């Protein structure tokens, strides 16, 4: 056989191998059950199906998230005395995936607490928000991801798995909660830590996963943005921050004299409201600084009140802006809080999550949320993560401006007003 023919045959074989590899790598996973890998494949967040989304539908889902943001703040305000910070979007996303498998009263209560619209509106428009968050804008970093972690021999309905992946990007992964509880916990925690740029560590505590755990649903969200108008570090000084009239501390106060910039701003009788945009002008921080103290505005702070504040804001040239540097994290175990808000059935053994397995054999054991925020002269870094742990029922079916005093802040998508993070600063130095 001559040399040219040998070379030609080798080329044909090589091309055939490459073609086969490419073809096999592009084929979808035909199995309806979770994959066997240790972690979901989330190198690039997959786009989800938002083909039926509309501008009006997106706003309905945004309004639902924002209403929950204020409902949760009202509850946390009753029990938390210091700083507060959380991601209403992260909690809503994790519970939306859980809601997809709820039926009857269980579903009705979750829907009411999270103000979810009808399924045909919720699914494609939640998907549109997910895609927008993961759109890889060059001026800032913003990303979110969902995942299902399933006991390896525990079957889920193929329809449930398909819906969660189609509309929420939540891929399922098998773990062995029964025999390797600690290893499973570490796997999920490592995945969350990676998604949040190491800002959310040890989301799931040692006692969260046990031999009865069958499903854990997680969401993570991460944001890092630079101020459109940065604070000069040389102007940052130790200044007074009045926690109460009798408790005044020294904090690192950032100061700016914005000679060439104007800001969206309002000065009402009860508060000053300032919007600080991040580069790219799609994400901003809204600071609500009460004229008197937090108590004077907290009881009336609702989504409607926020919209009233926003309606009064206009581009204003300010003489100076002062905002304290702060960095803190928070962790909430939300079982009692969500029950109080109106969804107790989901946490009882009578819960109906038959849309997940086809049986009434699951209930929510715990909902954990953890968040982190850092605000300095350059910008803001924030992260949040939520885990919903679902356990087998014990009784099985037979078949199975000058912000020198406490203030509230939120990080939002400017176009929609979607609240990504919500917080309160009582003590910037804690």
Buried (B, 14 or more C-beta within 10 A) or exposed (E): EEEEEEEEEEEEEEEEEEEEEEEEEEEEEEEBBBBEEBBBEBEEBBEBBBEEBEEEBBBBBBBBBBBBBBBBBBBBBEEBEEBBBBBBBBBBBBBBBBBBBBBBBBBBBBBEBBBBBEBEBBBBBBBBBBBBBBEEBEBBBBBBBBBBBBBBEBBBBEBBBEBBBBBBBBBBBBBEBBEBBEEBBBBBBBBBBBBBBEBBBBBBBEEBBEEBBBBBBBBBBBBBBBBBBBBEEEBBEEBEBEBEEEEEBEBBBBBBEBEEBEBBBBBBEEBBBBBBBBBBEBBBBBBBBBEEBBEEBBEEBBBEBBEEBBEEBEEEEBEEBBBBBBEBBBBBEBBEBBBBBBBBBBBEBEBBBBBBBBBBBBBBBBBBBBBBBBBBBBBBBBBBBBBBBBBBBEEEEEEEBBBBBBBBBBBBBBEBBBBBBBBBBBBBBE
